Amino acid sequence: MENTTTTIVTEDIIFRSPDIDVGDLHHDTEEIRKDTKNILSSIDEDAKFVNKVASMIPYLPIIANERCGTWYIDSKRISLKTVYFKSTDGHTGKWSFNIRRFNSHLLDIISEHGGCIIVDSTRRGKRIPDSLSKTIPIWCCTINQAIATLRRKKQYIDSDHTKDNDKEWDIEFHSPPSTVSKSEHDQIASRIPEFVEKLLDPKLNVTKYLEKLSKPLRPLWITSDSNIFDSELLPDYTSLPFYPVICLSASQMVTMGMESRQGYQYIQGAADDQETWSLGLTPSLFWKHRKEILDNSYLDPIRCERKVREIVEYAKVESLKSPLINGDSFNFLGNTNIAIGNRKSGCPPLCWQYFDYIVNCTPHGYNTSSTNSSTITQSTDISSSDKANYIQLPIPEGKKGQHVLFEMIPKALDYLRIPLLEHRRILIHCEQGIDRSVGIALAILVNYFDDNEKCIEDGIDREDFKVVTKDLIQRRLFFIISYRNKANPSRATMKKVNAFFMNDKDI
């Protein structure tokens, strides 16, 4: 057969049209990623996968990893408790076991149910988020090794927990080999002993949490590529020699993080960075109005967004009319008589059924929404007779709020000195009970309470703050998080609390 050669000349080469701008293509891609219809439709698709997995293992509670994971679980199935395992604690070279994210309540859930399923997601480029592939495995291994250490020291003595002492307690670090290289795996494993030492600091008193586990923890991973749906019979996870901590990655891994579907563009990890797209919509609102939002008549992007805005605005109005309490509105901190809560928990007049004093750490009162909605006409402000038991610390969100929070700490300390001595019930709240109110409550605990939850009559001498250390502040924060699982003060908030008590020290 004769070989033929085709000569290519310059005229045969087709160059990219100068009318096509790469910047425009990038802009179009970003617009697709921010489209409310695409995002919520993608979340709904992934949630069906999560629900299918949960239905196959119905005896294990399904728990969302804040905040992304909360979108993928139907509110009818989700546990009231969520967890917070930060991906950055698993980033390469930055591996960490953060005491602030100990998630002590998760140990209760695991010991009660024999394991759990934790849901999270990740954007393009990864099959499993670092929170599931590394942060949770670090947490599991650190706890396992800490318990093993206590058992060896005979500080962990309980006949029910030591019946199977002949069986070796698992202290190995487990990670998904498809995601974590052997080199990184080994480097993380070498860091675990130092994490154990941090966890077993006697001043943290974590033994009471660790002794709840009669078996070691073991992370397992499920993704959309897992073949569990091909299995006719799954194992009884509760009969295994360990507590399974099933790490469920909700999203599919797709090329460039997007893929066409009928009626929408699928976006991998669509729920991430909710501030950029949610328009005020929350996971609970989404699941309450899911059919309404995703109904075919609203598949047009503009109409879908309009519908979301209507739902959000209506919910703001109704929130001030609805009853005060749900399972997450506030939490008392041990025996201190101090509670941390969200704005709703401080709304009068019902708040006075639960509290004697209210510390409002927001710039807003209660007779208007935080967005100053003109549609709210109901008066729910503090009455003149109650004002002596109410103080507002107008701490805004954002950078400005950091400086205001610092200025408000001494006011809070002075205002609450007598109520604390009288053992009055005190609510400290901000919008969500996560950041600013936690910062103020932390300052109160540092100043007025010892390690045994006993109130110090006059507090710490402000001329002699040298008794306050970063270690003491961390212990008080650990105490708060043990009762208010949602507490997650920002780095800026912590720096201001540290600066107040350690003004001339290395902070």
C-alpha positions as CSV (number, residue, x, y, z in Angstrom):
1,M,0.0,0.0,0.0
2,E,1.3,3.4,-0.9
3,N,2.0,5.8,1.9
4,T,0.6,9.3,1.4
5,T,1.8,12.4,3.1
6,T,-0.4,15.4,3.5
7,T,1.4,18.7,3.7
8,I,-0.2,21.2,6.1
9,V,0.2,24.8,5.1
10,T,-0.5,27.9,7.2
11,E,-3.8,28.4,5.5
12,D,-5.1,25.0,6.7
13,I,-4.6,25.9,10.4
14,I,-7.7,27.2,12.1
15,F,-6.9,29.7,14.9
16,R,-9.2,30.6,17.8
17,S,-11.5,33.4,16.8
18,P,-10.3,36.7,18.2
19,D,-13.9,37.4,19.1
20,I,-13.8,34.7,21.8
21,D,-12.3,36.1,25.1
22,V,-11.0,33.6,27.7
23,G,-12.0,36.1,30.3
24,D,-15.6,36.0,29.1
25,L,-15.5,32.2,29.2
26,H,-14.3,32.3,32.8
27,H,-17.0,34.9,33.6
28,D,-19.7,32.6,32.1
29,T,-18.4,29.6,34.1
30,E,-18.6,31.7,37.4
31,E,-22.1,32.8,36.5
32,I,-23.2,29.2,36.2
33,R,-21.6,28.3,39.5
34,K,-23.5,31.2,41.3
35,D,-26.8,30.5,39.6
36,T,-29.3,29.7,42.4
37,K,-31.3,27.2,40.3
38,N,-28.1,25.3,39.3
39,I,-26.9,25.2,42.9
40,L,-30.1,24.1,44.6
41,S,-30.8,21.5,41.8
42,S,-27.3,20.1,42.3
43,I,-27.8,20.0,46.1
44,D,-31.1,18.1,45.6
45,E,-29.4,15.6,43.3
46,D,-26.6,14.9,45.8
47,A,-29.1,14.8,48.7
48,K,-30.9,11.9,47.0
49,F,-27.6,9.9,47.0
50,V,-27.1,10.7,50.7
51,N,-30.6,9.6,51.5
52,K,-30.1,6.4,49.6
53,V,-27.0,5.6,51.6
54,A,-28.7,6.5,54.9
55,S,-31.6,4.2,54.0
56,M,-29.3,1.3,53.6
57,I,-27.8,1.9,57.1
58,P,-30.9,3.2,59.0
59,Y,-29.6,2.3,62.4
60,L,-26.7,4.8,62.2
61,P,-27.5,8.5,62.8
62,I,-26.7,10.8,59.9
63,I,-24.9,13.9,61.0
64,A,-23.9,17.0,59.0
65,N,-20.5,18.5,59.0
66,E,-21.0,22.2,59.4
67,R,-21.7,24.1,57.3
68,C,-21.7,22.6,53.8
69,G,-23.0,19.2,54.9
70,T,-26.2,20.5,56.4
71,W,-27.6,21.2,52.9
72,Y,-27.4,17.6,51.8
73,I,-29.6,16.0,54.6
74,D,-33.3,16.2,54.6
75,S,-34.3,18.1,57.8
76,K,-36.6,15.2,58.6
77,R,-33.7,12.8,58.9
78,I,-30.9,15.1,60.2
79,S,-29.8,14.9,63.8
80,L,-30.3,18.0,65.9
81,K,-26.6,17.8,66.5
82,T,-24.1,18.7,63.9
83,V,-20.3,18.4,63.9
84,Y,-17.5,20.8,62.9
85,F,-14.4,19.2,61.3
86,K,-12.5,21.8,59.4
87,S,-10.9,20.9,56.1
88,T,-7.9,23.2,56.9
89,D,-7.0,20.9,59.9
90,G,-6.3,18.3,57.2
91,H,-4.5,20.4,54.6
92,T,-1.2,19.1,53.5
93,G,1.5,20.1,55.9
94,K,-1.0,21.8,58.2
95,W,-2.4,18.7,59.9
96,S,-3.9,19.5,63.3
97,F,-6.0,18.2,66.1
98,N,-7.8,21.3,67.3
99,I,-9.2,21.3,70.8
100,R,-11.8,23.8,69.8
101,R,-13.2,21.2,67.4
102,F,-13.1,18.3,69.8
103,N,-16.8,17.6,69.1
104,S,-17.3,15.9,72.4
105,H,-21.0,15.4,71.8
106,L,-20.2,13.1,68.9
107,L,-18.7,10.6,71.3
108,D,-22.1,10.4,73.0
109,I,-23.8,9.8,69.7
110,I,-21.3,7.1,68.6
111,S,-21.4,5.2,71.9
112,E,-25.2,5.3,72.0
113,H,-25.8,4.2,68.4
114,G,-22.7,2.1,67.7
115,G,-21.3,4.5,65.1
116,C,-22.4,7.3,62.8
117,I,-22.5,8.7,59.2
118,I,-20.9,12.2,58.7
119,V,-21.9,14.0,55.5
120,D,-19.7,16.7,53.8
121,S,-18.9,17.7,50.2
122,T,-16.1,19.3,48.2
123,R,-15.7,21.3,45.0
124,R,-14.0,20.3,41.8
125,G,-10.6,18.6,41.9
126,K,-11.3,16.2,44.7
127,R,-13.4,13.1,45.3
128,I,-13.4,13.4,49.1
129,P,-13.0,16.7,51.1
130,D,-10.0,17.0,53.4
131,S,-12.4,17.1,56.3
132,L,-13.4,13.5,55.6
133,S,-10.2,12.1,54.2
134,K,-7.8,13.5,56.8
135,T,-9.3,15.7,59.6
136,I,-11.8,13.0,60.8
137,P,-9.2,10.2,60.5
138,I,-6.8,12.4,62.6
139,W,-9.6,12.9,65.2
140,C,-10.4,9.1,65.3
141,C,-6.7,8.1,65.7
142,T,-6.0,10.7,68.3
143,I,-8.9,9.6,70.4
144,N,-8.0,5.9,70.0
145,Q,-4.4,6.5,71.0
146,A,-5.5,8.8,73.9
147,I,-7.7,6.0,75.3
148,A,-5.0,3.4,74.8
149,T,-2.7,5.7,76.8
150,L,-5.2,6.0,79.6
151,R,-5.7,2.3,79.7
152,R,-2.0,1.6,79.9
153,K,-1.7,4.0,82.8
154,K,-4.7,2.3,84.5
155,Q,-6.5,5.6,84.7
156,Y,-9.3,4.2,82.6
157,I,-10.7,1.4,84.8
158,D,-14.2,0.1,84.1
159,S,-15.1,-3.6,84.2
160,D,-17.6,-3.1,81.3
161,H,-14.9,-1.6,79.2
162,T,-12.2,-4.0,79.9
163,K,-13.9,-7.4,79.3
164,D,-12.1,-7.7,76.0
165,N,-8.7,-6.5,77.1
166,D,-7.1,-9.4,75.4
167,K,-8.1,-7.9,72.1
168,E,-5.7,-5.3,70.8
169,W,-7.0,-1.7,70.9
170,D,-6.6,-0.2,67.4
171,I,-4.1,2.7,67.5
172,E,-3.3,2.8,63.7
173,F,-3.9,5.8,61.6
174,H,-6.4,5.0,58.8
175,S,-6.8,7.1,55.6
176,P,-8.3,6.4,52.1
177,P,-5.4,5.3,49.9
178,S,-7.1,6.6,46.8
179,T,-6.9,10.2,48.2
180,V,-4.0,10.3,50.7
181,S,-0.6,9.2,49.5
182,K,1.5,6.9,51.5
183,S,4.0,9.6,52.2
184,E,1.4,12.0,53.5
185,H,-0.2,9.1,55.5
186,D,3.1,8.4,57.2
187,Q,3.7,12.0,58.0
188,I,0.3,12.4,59.6
189,A,0.7,9.2,61.6
190,S,4.0,10.6,63.0
191,R,2.2,13.7,64.3
192,I,-0.5,11.8,66.2
193,P,1.5,11.4,69.5
194,E,1.8,15.2,69.9
195,F,-1.9,15.6,69.3
196,V,-2.6,12.9,72.0
197,E,-0.4,14.8,74.4
198,K,-2.4,18.0,73.8
199,L,-5.7,16.2,74.2
200,L,-4.6,14.5,77.5
201,D,-3.7,17.8,79.2
202,P,-5.0,17.1,82.7
203,K,-6.5,20.6,82.9
204,L,-8.9,19.8,80.0
205,N,-10.3,16.8,81.9
206,V,-11.3,14.8,78.8
207,T,-11.4,11.4,80.5
208,K,-15.1,11.7,81.2
209,Y,-15.7,11.9,77.4
210,L,-13.2,9.2,76.4
211,E,-14.5,6.7,78.9
212,K,-17.8,6.5,77.0
213,L,-16.2,4.4,74.2
214,S,-15.9,0.7,74.7
215,K,-14.4,0.1,71.2
216,P,-11.9,2.1,69.1
217,L,-13.1,4.4,66.3
218,R,-12.6,3.5,62.7
219,P,-13.2,5.9,59.7
220,L,-14.7,4.3,56.6
221,W,-15.5,6.2,53.3
222,I,-18.4,6.2,50.9
223,T,-18.5,8.2,47.7
224,S,-20.8,8.1,44.6
225,D,-18.3,5.7,43.1
226,S,-18.5,3.2,45.9
227,N,-20.0,-0.2,45.0
228,I,-22.1,-0.6,48.1
229,F,-25.3,-0.5,46.0
230,D,-24.1,-3.6,44.2
231,S,-23.9,-5.5,47.4
232,E,-26.9,-7.5,48.3
233,L,-26.0,-7.6,52.0
234,L,-24.1,-4.9,53.9
235,P,-22.4,-5.8,57.2
236,D,-24.0,-5.1,60.5
237,Y,-21.7,-2.2,61.3
238,T,-22.7,-2.3,65.0
239,S,-21.3,-5.8,65.4
240,L,-17.8,-4.9,64.2
241,P,-14.9,-4.7,66.7
242,F,-14.8,-0.9,66.2
243,Y,-17.2,2.0,66.0
244,P,-17.6,2.9,62.3
245,V,-17.4,6.6,61.5
246,I,-18.7,6.5,58.0
247,C,-17.4,9.5,56.0
248,L,-20.0,10.2,53.3
249,S,-18.9,12.5,50.4
250,A,-22.1,13.8,49.0
251,S,-21.1,15.1,45.6
252,Q,-20.0,13.4,42.4
253,M,-16.5,14.2,41.0
254,V,-17.1,15.6,37.5
255,T,-14.7,17.2,35.0
256,M,-14.1,20.9,35.6
257,G,-16.6,20.6,38.5
258,M,-19.6,21.0,36.3
259,E,-21.7,18.7,34.1
260,S,-24.9,19.2,32.1
261,R,-28.2,17.8,33.3
262,Q,-31.7,18.1,32.0
263,G,-32.8,21.6,33.0
264,Y,-29.7,22.6,34.9
265,Q,-25.9,22.5,35.2
266,Y,-24.7,20.0,37.9
267,I,-22.2,21.7,40.2
268,Q,-19.9,19.6,42.3
269,G,-19.9,20.7,46.0
270,A,-22.6,23.3,45.2
271,A,-23.4,24.1,48.8
272,D,-19.9,25.3,49.6
273,D,-19.4,29.1,50.4
274,Q,-23.1,29.6,51.0
275,E,-22.7,33.3,51.7
276,T,-22.0,33.9,48.0
277,W,-25.2,32.3,46.7
278,S,-27.8,31.5,49.4
279,L,-29.6,34.9,49.5
280,G,-30.4,34.2,53.1
281,L,-31.8,30.8,52.5
282,T,-30.9,28.2,55.2
283,P,-30.8,24.4,54.9
284,S,-33.9,24.1,57.0
285,L,-35.8,26.6,54.8
286,F,-34.6,24.8,51.7
287,W,-36.0,21.4,52.9
288,K,-39.2,22.9,54.1
289,H,-39.9,24.6,50.7
290,R,-37.9,22.2,48.5
291,K,-40.8,21.3,46.2
292,E,-41.9,24.9,46.0
293,I,-38.4,26.1,45.0
294,L,-37.6,23.3,42.6
295,D,-41.0,23.0,41.0
296,N,-40.9,23.1,37.2
297,S,-42.5,26.5,37.1
298,Y,-39.5,27.9,38.9
299,L,-36.8,26.3,36.9
300,D,-36.2,29.6,35.2
301,P,-33.2,31.1,37.0
302,I,-34.8,34.5,37.6
303,R,-38.1,33.1,38.9
304,C,-36.2,30.6,41.1
305,E,-34.2,33.4,42.7
306,R,-37.3,35.5,43.2
307,K,-39.0,32.6,44.9
308,V,-36.1,32.1,47.3
309,R,-36.1,35.7,48.2
310,E,-39.8,35.6,49.0
311,I,-39.3,32.5,51.2
312,V,-36.4,34.2,53.1
313,E,-38.3,37.4,53.7
314,Y,-41.4,35.6,54.9
315,A,-39.3,33.5,57.2
316,K,-37.8,36.6,58.8
317,V,-41.2,37.9,59.6
318,E,-42.5,34.6,61.0
319,S,-39.4,34.0,63.1
320,L,-40.4,36.9,65.4
321,K,-43.9,35.6,65.8
322,S,-43.1,32.0,66.4
323,P,-42.5,30.4,69.9
324,L,-39.2,31.1,71.6
325,I,-37.6,27.7,72.0
326,N,-36.4,24.9,69.8
327,G,-33.6,22.4,70.5
328,D,-30.9,24.8,69.3
329,S,-31.9,28.2,70.5
330,F,-29.7,28.3,73.6
331,N,-27.6,26.1,75.9
332,F,-26.7,26.6,79.5
333,L,-23.0,26.1,80.3
334,G,-22.8,23.5,83.0
335,N,-23.7,24.8,86.5
336,T,-22.7,28.4,85.8
337,N,-26.3,29.6,85.1
338,I,-25.0,31.3,82.0
339,A,-26.5,30.4,78.6
340,I,-25.4,31.2,75.1
341,G,-28.1,31.5,72.5
342,N,-29.3,33.0,69.2
343,R,-31.3,36.2,68.8
344,K,-34.6,34.4,68.9
345,S,-33.8,33.1,72.4
346,G,-33.6,36.7,73.7
347,C,-36.9,37.9,72.3
348,P,-39.3,39.2,74.9
349,P,-41.6,38.5,76.6
350,L,-41.1,34.7,76.5
351,C,-37.4,35.1,77.2
352,W,-38.2,36.0,80.8
353,Q,-39.7,32.6,81.4
354,Y,-36.1,31.2,81.1
355,F,-33.8,34.0,82.1
356,D,-33.4,36.7,84.7
357,Y,-30.9,38.8,82.7
358,I,-30.4,39.3,78.9
359,V,-27.2,40.4,77.3
360,N,-27.9,41.3,73.7
361,C,-24.6,41.3,71.7
362,T,-26.2,42.6,68.4
363,P,-26.8,46.2,67.2
364,H,-30.5,45.4,66.9
365,G,-33.5,45.4,69.2
366,Y,-36.3,42.9,69.0
367,N,-39.1,44.9,67.4
368,T,-37.5,44.8,64.0
369,S,-35.6,42.2,62.1
370,S,-31.9,42.5,61.6
371,T,-32.6,43.7,58.1
372,N,-35.0,46.4,59.3
373,S,-37.9,44.9,57.4
374,S,-40.8,47.3,57.3
375,T,-43.2,44.4,57.1
376,I,-42.9,43.7,60.8
377,T,-45.4,45.6,62.9
378,Q,-45.6,43.5,66.0
379,S,-43.9,45.2,69.0
380,T,-41.6,42.8,70.8
381,D,-39.1,45.2,72.4
382,I,-38.0,45.2,76.0
383,S,-40.5,46.8,78.4
384,S,-39.5,49.6,80.7
385,S,-40.0,47.4,83.7
386,D,-37.5,44.9,82.4
387,K,-34.8,47.3,81.2
388,A,-32.9,47.0,84.5
389,N,-32.3,43.3,83.7
390,Y,-31.3,43.9,80.1
391,I,-28.2,45.3,78.4
392,Q,-27.4,45.8,74.8
393,L,-23.8,45.5,73.6
394,P,-24.1,46.7,70.0
395,I,-21.4,44.6,68.4
396,P,-21.7,44.6,64.6
397,E,-20.5,41.7,62.5
398,G,-17.3,42.0,60.4
399,K,-14.1,43.9,61.1
400,K,-15.7,46.8,62.8
401,G,-17.2,44.4,65.3
402,Q,-13.8,43.2,66.4
403,H,-12.9,46.6,68.0
404,V,-16.4,47.1,69.5
405,L,-16.3,43.6,71.1
406,F,-13.0,44.6,72.8
407,E,-14.7,47.8,74.2
408,M,-17.8,45.9,75.4
409,I,-15.9,43.2,77.5
410,P,-15.5,45.5,80.6
411,K,-19.1,46.7,80.3
412,A,-20.3,43.1,80.4
413,L,-18.0,42.2,83.3
414,D,-19.2,45.1,85.4
415,Y,-22.9,44.6,84.5
416,L,-23.0,40.9,85.4
417,R,-20.9,40.9,88.6
418,I,-23.9,41.1,91.0
419,P,-26.3,38.8,89.0
420,L,-23.5,36.1,89.0
421,L,-23.1,36.4,92.7
422,E,-26.9,36.0,93.1
423,H,-26.9,32.9,90.9
424,R,-29.3,34.5,88.4
425,R,-30.0,32.9,85.0
426,I,-28.2,34.9,82.4
427,L,-28.6,34.7,78.6
428,I,-25.8,36.1,76.4
429,H,-26.9,36.1,72.8
430,C,-25.9,37.3,69.3
431,E,-27.6,36.5,66.0
432,Q,-26.7,32.8,65.9
433,G,-25.0,32.2,69.2
434,I,-21.8,31.2,67.5
435,D,-19.3,34.0,67.6
436,R,-19.8,37.4,69.4
437,S,-21.9,36.1,72.3
438,V,-19.3,33.3,72.7
439,G,-16.6,35.9,73.0
440,I,-18.4,37.8,75.7
441,A,-19.3,34.6,77.6
442,L,-15.7,33.5,77.3
443,A,-14.6,36.7,79.0
444,I,-17.1,36.2,81.7
445,L,-15.9,32.7,82.4
446,V,-12.3,33.7,82.4
447,N,-12.9,36.6,84.8
448,Y,-15.4,35.1,87.2
449,F,-15.1,31.3,87.3
450,D,-12.5,28.7,88.3
451,D,-11.9,25.3,86.9
452,N,-14.6,23.8,89.1
453,E,-17.4,26.1,87.8
454,K,-17.3,28.1,91.1
455,C,-17.9,31.8,90.9
456,I,-15.1,34.0,92.1
457,E,-16.7,36.7,94.2
458,D,-15.0,39.8,92.8
459,G,-13.5,38.2,89.7
460,I,-9.8,38.4,88.8
461,D,-8.0,41.5,89.9
462,R,-7.8,43.7,86.8
463,E,-4.6,45.1,88.0
464,D,-3.1,41.6,88.1
465,F,-4.2,39.8,84.9
466,K,-0.9,37.8,84.9
467,V,-2.8,34.8,86.3
468,V,-4.6,34.6,82.9
469,T,-2.8,32.6,80.3
470,K,-3.7,31.4,76.8
471,D,-4.0,28.0,78.3
472,L,-6.6,29.1,80.8
473,I,-8.6,30.9,78.0
474,Q,-8.4,27.7,75.9
475,R,-9.7,25.7,78.8
476,R,-12.7,28.0,79.3
477,L,-13.4,27.9,75.5
478,F,-13.3,24.1,75.6
479,F,-15.8,24.2,78.5
480,I,-18.1,26.4,76.4
481,I,-18.0,24.1,73.4
482,S,-18.7,21.1,75.5
483,Y,-22.2,22.5,76.2
484,R,-22.7,24.8,73.2
485,N,-21.6,22.6,70.3
486,K,-22.3,25.3,67.8
487,A,-19.9,27.8,69.4
488,N,-17.2,28.7,67.0
489,P,-15.6,32.1,67.8
490,S,-13.6,33.6,65.0
491,R,-9.9,34.0,65.2
492,A,-10.5,37.8,65.5
493,T,-12.8,37.3,68.5
494,M,-10.3,35.1,70.2
495,K,-7.5,37.6,69.6
496,K,-9.6,40.4,71.2
497,V,-10.4,38.2,74.3
498,N,-6.7,37.3,74.6
499,A,-5.7,40.9,74.2
500,F,-8.1,42.1,76.9
501,F,-6.7,39.7,79.5
502,M,-3.1,39.6,78.3
503,N,-2.5,43.1,77.1
504,D,1.2,43.2,77.8
505,K,2.0,39.6,77.1
506,D,2.9,37.7,74.0
507,I,-0.5,37.0,72.4
